[in-house]
Amino acid sequence: MTTVATAHPAPILRDSFIELPARERARSLLDAGTFRELLGPFDKIESPWLPLQGVVCQADDGCVIARGTIDGEPAVVAAIESAFQGGSIGEVSGSKIAAALEMALRDCERGKIVRPVVLFETGGVRLQEANLGLAVIAEIQAAIVALRRHVPVVGVIAGMVGCFGGMSLAAALCSYLVVTKQGRLGMNGPEVIEQEAGIEELDASDRRRVWQLIGGEQRAATALADRLVDDDADAVSAAVRAAFAQGVPAAHRSEQVDTFLDRLARIDPASVTPETMREVYHPHVQNDARKEQA
């Protein structure tokens, strides 16, 4: 009896983007060998406020700023480290992002285009230094709006922390948003919604429901994100490069006020489900799906 060996396809090996720390995330997006960190750990630019409240500082305050190139063009990447204080934005970390974007803006105004990328992994403002954090988030938002007149500003929301609070508004101002299924985007986090509106409004422990409502796949399906990619460093890098190749969009999301007001008007607050939200944003897609099922 002859045994015939069955060939099995080789498994596809991927390097998780989510599992990378902020510094390596930034490195993975830049051309090989071009990574150069600004205000890194050895510069010891730490929060002066956290020790006063018994919190141990991190030497880079949970934010990595890297210069280099993307497809040979000058670029700057601001990566938030979720492992430190949940990626919260304080005076120092926020100032680093705002200053990096403002430096890129000055270069762009002088005719030297710099490609800006922000890796969002944050619950929003750091409560221990709330007013200072809120002020610097406003500076980040202003820098994004000014920059996007010259060059696309690309945001990435990949990890399990997601992007909430004032930084969700900063993400919404980006020219393009790249998301994974694991990422989440919302003004308020599930726990805050449950606390303020009650568990009847949203059960924060229902992870499946939470991701159905505000997860990356849903945000892409409702036009609040532009590219949905797998948790793969190469896939995220390719999506970022493709976004820059598209150039500055004719109209950013924040400029499409009438379009979004029309969509809001078609939402029934008594029946907000992942399906009804997709129908509001892409009614023809839902109708086509119903026809196929029939």
Backbone torsions as a table, in degrees:
resi	resn	phi	psi	omega
1	MET	NA	130.0	-177.4
2	THR	-100.0	130.3	178.2
3	THR	-96.1	125.3	179.8
4	VAL	-98.5	121.5	179.4
5	ALA	-72.5	133.6	178.5
6	THR	-97.3	125.8	-179.4
7	ALA	-78.1	129.6	176.6
8	HIS	-107.9	136.6	179.1
9	PRO	-62.2	141.1	179.3
10	ALA	-64.8	138.9	179.4
11	PRO	-65.2	146.3	177.6
12	ILE	-82.2	119.1	-178.1
13	LEU	-93.7	125.5	179.4
14	ARG	-123.2	148.4	173.6
15	ASP	-99.6	114.5	-177.7
16	SER	-61.1	129.9	174.2
17	PHE	-77.4	-37.3	-177.2
18	ILE	-62.5	-37.8	-175.9
19	GLU	-75.7	-11.0	179.1
20	LEU	-76.4	140.7	170.6
21	PRO	-69.0	165.6	-173.5
22	ALA	-54.3	-42.3	-177.1
23	ARG	-61.8	-41.8	-179.3
24	GLU	-76.2	-28.5	173.7
25	ARG	-61.5	-47.4	179.2
26	ALA	-61.3	-43.6	-179.4
27	ARG	-60.8	-38.9	-176.3
28	SER	-66.7	-22.2	-178.6
29	LEU	-87.5	-22.0	-177.5
30	LEU	-89.7	154.6	176.1
31	ASP	-56.4	144.0	-177.4
32	ALA	-54.7	131.9	175.9
33	GLY	81.5	4.0	-177.7
34	THR	-105.7	-4.9	-176.9
35	PHE	-61.8	126.5	174.9
36	ARG	-141.3	119.9	-175.2
37	GLU	-89.0	139.3	175.2
38	LEU	-106.2	137.0	-179.4
39	LEU	50.4	57.7	-179.6
40	GLY	-81.1	-173.8	-176.5
41	PRO	-57.2	-33.6	-176.9
42	PHE	-72.2	-16.1	175.4
43	ASP	-80.6	-15.8	174.2
44	LYS	51.5	49.4	173.8
45	ILE	-89.4	93.8	-172.9
46	GLU	-109.8	162.1	175.7
47	SER	-67.1	129.6	176.1
48	PRO	-81.8	-7.2	-172.2
49	TRP	-98.2	-31.5	-176.2
50	LEU	-62.7	-42.9	179.9
51	PRO	-60.1	-29.6	179.4
52	LEU	-65.1	-19.1	-179.2
53	GLN	-114.0	18.2	174.9
54	GLY	75.7	20.0	179.6
55	VAL	-102.5	129.3	179.3
56	VAL	-72.6	130.8	-177.9
57	CYS	-76.7	165.3	168.3
58	GLN	-118.2	140.1	-169.8
59	ALA	-63.1	-23.7	176.5
60	ASP	-107.8	8.3	-179.1
61	ASP	55.8	27.9	174.7
62	GLY	74.6	25.4	179.3
63	CYS	-143.9	128.4	-179.7
64	VAL	-110.4	127.5	175.9
65	ILE	-113.2	122.6	-176.8
66	ALA	-128.5	136.2	171.4
67	ARG	-105.8	155.0	179.1
68	GLY	171.8	-150.8	177.4
69	THR	-130.8	153.6	172.0
70	ILE	-126.1	117.4	-173.5
71	ASP	53.9	37.7	176.3
72	GLY	82.5	-5.2	-179.5
73	GLU	-99.6	143.2	179.4
74	PRO	-55.2	139.4	-177.3
75	ALA	-146.5	157.0	173.0
76	VAL	-133.0	135.2	179.9
77	VAL	-121.9	126.3	173.7
78	ALA	-108.5	116.4	-175.9
79	ALA	-117.7	124.9	-179.9
80	ILE	-91.7	132.9	-178.4
81	GLU	-92.9	109.8	-176.9
82	SER	-69.9	-21.6	-177.1
83	ALA	-71.8	-13.5	178.0
84	PHE	-109.7	113.6	177.8
85	GLN	53.3	35.1	177.0
86	GLY	61.8	24.7	-179.9
87	GLY	72.7	14.8	-177.1
88	SER	-65.3	150.5	-176.0
89	ILE	-98.3	119.5	175.9
90	GLY	-113.1	-172.0	-176.7
91	GLU	-59.4	-46.9	-174.8
92	VAL	-74.3	-51.2	-178.0
93	SER	-61.5	-42.3	178.8
94	GLY	-66.6	-38.9	179.1
95	SER	-64.9	-34.8	177.7
96	LYS	-63.2	-43.1	179.4
97	ILE	-66.8	-47.2	-178.7
98	ALA	-60.9	-43.9	-179.1
99	ALA	-65.3	-38.8	179.1
100	ALA	-63.3	-42.7	179.2
101	LEU	-68.6	-37.5	179.2
102	GLU	-68.3	-35.8	175.2
103	MET	-64.8	-40.9	176.9
104	ALA	-63.8	-37.8	178.6
105	LEU	-62.6	-44.5	179.0
106	ARG	-61.1	-40.2	177.4
107	ASP	-63.1	-44.0	-179.8
108	CYS	-62.5	-39.2	179.9
109	GLU	-67.4	-22.7	176.9
110	ARG	-91.2	3.7	178.0
111	GLY	95.0	0.8	177.4
112	LYS	-103.2	101.5	-175.7
113	ILE	-74.5	128.3	176.9
114	VAL	-117.7	129.7	-178.2
115	ARG	-85.3	116.4	-177.7
116	PRO	-98.4	135.6	176.4
117	VAL	-130.2	134.7	175.9
118	VAL	-120.3	123.4	178.2
119	LEU	-97.8	101.2	-176.4
120	PHE	-82.5	127.9	174.9
121	GLU	-154.0	74.1	-166.0
122	THR	-153.8	143.3	173.6
123	GLY	-86.8	-1.3	179.5
124	GLY	114.0	-148.9	-173.8
125	VAL	-67.6	146.5	177.4
126	ARG	-78.5	120.5	-172.7
127	LEU	-63.4	-29.8	-178.4
128	GLN	-68.4	-18.4	178.5
129	GLU	-141.0	53.2	-168.1
130	ALA	-58.3	-52.9	-175.4
131	ASN	-63.3	-41.3	178.3
132	LEU	-65.7	-40.2	178.8
133	GLY	-65.3	-42.0	179.0
134	LEU	-63.3	-40.0	-179.7
135	ALA	-63.0	-42.0	-177.5
136	VAL	-75.3	-28.7	173.7
137	ILE	-62.8	-38.3	176.4
138	ALA	-62.2	-37.1	177.2
139	GLU	-65.5	-39.4	177.6
140	ILE	-61.7	-45.5	-179.2
141	GLN	-62.3	-43.1	179.6
142	ALA	-63.2	-39.4	179.6
143	ALA	-66.0	-38.6	178.7
144	ILE	-62.7	-46.5	-179.1
145	VAL	-61.6	-41.5	179.9
146	ALA	-68.8	-39.7	-177.7
147	LEU	-67.6	-39.6	-171.9
148	ARG	-69.0	-6.8	172.4
149	ARG	-73.7	-22.5	-175.9
150	HIS	-104.9	-34.7	-170.6
151	VAL	-154.3	147.3	175.7
152	PRO	-60.7	138.6	171.8
153	VAL	-103.9	118.9	-174.3
154	VAL	-105.7	127.8	176.1
155	GLY	-109.6	148.5	177.9
156	VAL	-128.1	128.1	174.6
157	ILE	-122.6	105.5	-171.1
158	ALA	-117.9	-42.4	-167.1
159	GLY	-86.9	179.9	-173.1
160	MET	-73.1	-21.1	177.7
161	VAL	-67.3	-39.6	-179.8
162	GLY	82.8	-156.7	-178.5
163	CYS	-144.0	117.7	-174.0
164	PHE	-138.1	175.2	176.5
165	GLY	66.5	-150.1	-179.0
166	GLY	-60.1	-28.3	-179.8
167	MET	-73.8	-19.7	173.5
168	SER	-67.4	-32.5	175.9
169	LEU	-69.7	-38.0	176.1
170	ALA	-62.4	-41.6	178.4
171	ALA	-63.0	-40.2	-179.2
172	ALA	-66.0	-23.0	179.4
173	LEU	-81.0	-14.2	-178.8
174	CYS	-63.8	153.1	178.2
175	SER	-65.1	-41.7	179.9
176	TYR	-139.5	142.8	176.5
177	LEU	-119.6	126.4	175.3
178	VAL	-103.8	129.9	-177.8
179	VAL	-133.4	156.9	169.0
180	THR	-107.9	168.8	175.5
181	LYS	-62.0	-30.9	-176.8
182	GLN	-75.7	-21.9	-178.5
183	GLY	-72.7	159.2	176.9
184	ARG	-137.3	150.8	179.5
185	LEU	-141.1	126.8	178.0
186	GLY	-169.7	156.2	178.0
187	MET	-68.0	-45.3	177.6
188	ASN	-117.1	141.7	177.2
189	GLY	-73.0	160.7	-178.5
190	PRO	-56.1	-39.8	-178.9
191	GLU	-64.5	-37.9	179.4
192	VAL	-67.4	-42.2	179.8
193	ILE	-62.2	-44.4	179.5
194	GLU	-63.3	-41.3	-178.3
195	GLN	-64.9	-41.6	-173.6
196	GLU	-87.8	-33.5	-174.3
197	ALA	-110.3	-9.7	178.8
198	GLY	97.6	157.2	-176.9
199	ILE	-67.8	-20.5	176.9
200	GLU	-66.4	-30.4	178.5
201	GLU	-74.6	-46.5	178.9
202	LEU	-159.7	126.8	175.3
203	ASP	-90.8	105.3	-175.3
204	ALA	-64.0	-20.4	179.6
205	SER	-81.9	-11.3	178.7
206	ASP	-83.4	83.3	-172.9
207	ARG	-61.3	-39.0	179.6
208	ARG	-60.5	-45.1	180.0
209	ARG	-64.5	-42.8	-179.7
210	VAL	-59.0	-47.9	-178.3
211	TRP	-69.3	-30.7	176.8
212	GLN	-64.3	-33.7	-176.2
213	LEU	-85.7	-41.5	-172.8
214	ILE	-129.4	10.6	179.8
215	GLY	-72.8	167.5	-176.3
216	GLY	-57.4	-40.8	-179.0
217	GLU	-62.9	-43.1	179.0
218	GLN	-66.8	-40.4	-179.6
219	ARG	-65.4	-35.8	176.5
220	ALA	-69.8	-37.8	-178.9
221	ALA	-70.6	-21.0	-179.8
222	THR	-108.6	21.3	172.2
223	ALA	65.7	19.3	175.9
224	LEU	-97.3	-2.6	170.9
225	ALA	-141.8	157.7	-170.3
226	ASP	-104.3	-32.5	-177.3
227	ARG	-137.1	125.0	175.9
228	LEU	-102.0	122.9	-176.9
229	VAL	-129.1	161.5	174.4
230	ASP	-71.6	161.0	174.7
231	ASP	-74.0	80.7	-176.7
232	ASP	-147.5	125.9	-175.6
233	ALA	-57.9	-40.8	179.9
234	ASP	-67.2	-38.3	-179.6
235	ALA	-66.7	-41.2	178.1
236	VAL	-64.5	-44.7	179.1
237	SER	-60.6	-43.3	179.9
238	ALA	-63.5	-39.1	179.8
239	ALA	-67.0	-38.9	177.7
240	VAL	-63.7	-44.7	180.0
241	ARG	-65.2	-38.6	178.4
242	ALA	-65.6	-35.7	178.4
243	ALA	-63.4	-44.3	177.9
244	PHE	-64.6	-34.2	179.5
245	ALA	-65.1	-25.6	178.7
246	GLN	-70.9	-24.9	-177.1
247	GLY	80.7	-178.4	-179.1
248	VAL	-67.7	128.0	-179.9
249	PRO	-65.6	154.0	179.9
250	ALA	-61.3	-35.1	177.6
251	ALA	-147.5	125.1	176.9
252	HIS	-75.5	159.8	-179.8
253	ARG	-53.0	-43.7	-176.4
254	SER	-68.7	-12.0	177.4
255	GLU	-94.4	-8.6	-177.8
256	GLN	-95.5	55.5	-172.9
257	VAL	-61.9	-48.6	-176.8
258	ASP	-62.2	-39.0	179.8
259	THR	-61.5	-46.1	-177.3
260	PHE	-74.7	-31.8	175.0
261	LEU	-64.9	-38.1	177.4
262	ASP	-63.2	-41.3	179.0
263	ARG	-66.7	-40.6	177.8
264	LEU	-61.0	-38.6	-178.6
265	ALA	-66.1	-22.6	-178.5
266	ARG	-92.9	2.7	178.8
267	ILE	-89.4	129.7	175.3
268	ASP	-93.2	108.5	-177.4
269	PRO	-57.3	-23.9	-178.8
270	ALA	-81.2	-9.2	-177.7
271	SER	-142.1	66.6	177.8
272	VAL	-98.0	107.5	176.9
273	THR	-131.0	163.7	176.5
274	PRO	-55.0	-37.2	-177.7
275	GLU	-70.5	-43.3	-179.1
276	THR	-67.6	-33.5	177.9
277	MET	-67.7	-39.7	177.9
278	ARG	-66.1	-35.3	180.0
279	GLU	-66.9	-35.9	178.1
280	VAL	-63.8	-40.3	-174.7
281	TYR	-87.0	-31.7	-178.9
282	HIS	-138.5	68.0	-175.5
283	PRO	-60.3	-34.7	-178.2
284	HIS	-66.5	-32.0	179.0
285	VAL	-67.6	-43.8	-180.0
286	GLN	-65.7	-40.3	-179.9
287	ASN	-65.0	-41.5	178.7
288	ASP	-62.5	-39.7	-179.8
289	ALA	-64.2	-40.8	179.4
290	ARG	-64.0	-39.2	179.7
291	LYS	-63.7	-40.6	179.2
292	GLU	-64.7	-39.3	179.3
293	GLN	-67.1	-34.0	179.3
294	ALA	-70.4	NA	NA
